[in-house]
Amino acid sequence: MLDGKMASILSGAGGASCQLCTATQKELKDRDLILQGYPINRNISDAIQLFGELEDIDDFFSLPTNQRFNLTHQPLSTIDILPASPLHSYTCIFRWFNLLVYHLNCNKLTWSPSSKEIKDSMVDVRTIVQEVTGLRIDQPDPKGGTTSTGGVARRAFSNDSKFIECAMSLVKIDHRDSLCKLHTQLSVILRIINSDRKINTEKLGNLCTDTYLLILQSFPWVNITPTLHKLLAHSEEILREMNFGYGLKCFSEEGSEACNKLIRKYREHLARKTSFEDNVIDIFVRLSSESDPVLMKYRSTVVCTKCGEHGHTRRAKCCRDNATDLLESSIDNIVKGLIIDTIL
């Protein structure tokens, strides 16, 4: 259950490179390679062997990027790292999709996320999106980080159909159909990756390839990020070869991410400041006490105010009104009726 940063540190693959294959940034947009498929050809043993064969670190960095397995430093791990980050796939793809909308909104068809036009467009788009959908996207969070969290990304890609409607209203008519189709297909792929169901990996691979080609055909000027490439080029092989054809929900980082607020609290108020080691030890001790079975007996239990049962609230599915269960967004209907049934 590692996020992308930890996987990069352990595997030695840094920068804007894929952690699973040796494809260069230029090759990520090669149509022939997309149709052939990008094999997972990076492994820790080859990287360690390469470092052992070189006498000087300067000799290593003088090699072409693809010959040194896209490494930026020596691997810290001796076993292969599976950089499968289901939760961060949602957040990273959501931020990439937002950048695409920002570019289309100001009609700047060259990828330049840090330019003044894009920053001005970002302010306009996120203001309109918040007014229409209530979603706060790409804004500083007072608790640290940004507001583009996993929960916001899930709402934008699944149940909140107003998000794509709002995004389509901000771009020219020429790009609306492609943007809507891209949103739907990314939504399907992300939900499948974050599921625990048995997947038809062949049809998933076809869907990923079709989405990859859609991006190159409709938006050839965009930048293919490592996370987007990993999602579209390697999802099929990861599920088929490394997880027996099942979704990656068991690898989700939601549990560790949920502890971030506790870690901040413990680090600041309830841990020693005498050294970094003492500080980390105190944090781990307090985190372990959170799951102590004896202490958990004294926690208050949730009681439903509607049926009086323990373990859920009145918002649970068993206590909702029948009319609420029938409410589904248009995107959910498309996914369940046309794509999910053919894949799961």
Secondary structure, 3 states (H helix, E strand, C coil): CCCHHHHHHHHCECCCCCCCCCCCCCHHHCHHHHHHCCCCCCCHHHHHHHHHHCCCHHHHHCCCHHHHCCECCCCCCCCCCCCCCHHHHHHHHHHHHHHHHHHHHCCCCCCCCCCHHHHHHHHHHHHHHHHHHCCCCCCECCCCCECCCHHHHHHHHCCCCHHHHHHHHCCCHHHHHHHHHHHHHHHHHHHHHCCCCECCHHHHHHHHHHHHHHHHHHCCCCCCCHHHHHHHHHHHHHHHHHCCCECCHHHCCHHHHCCHHHHHHHHHHCCCCCCHHHHHHHHHHHHHHHCCHHHHCCCCCCECCCCCCECCCCCCHHHCCHHHHCCCCHHHHHHHHHHHHHHC
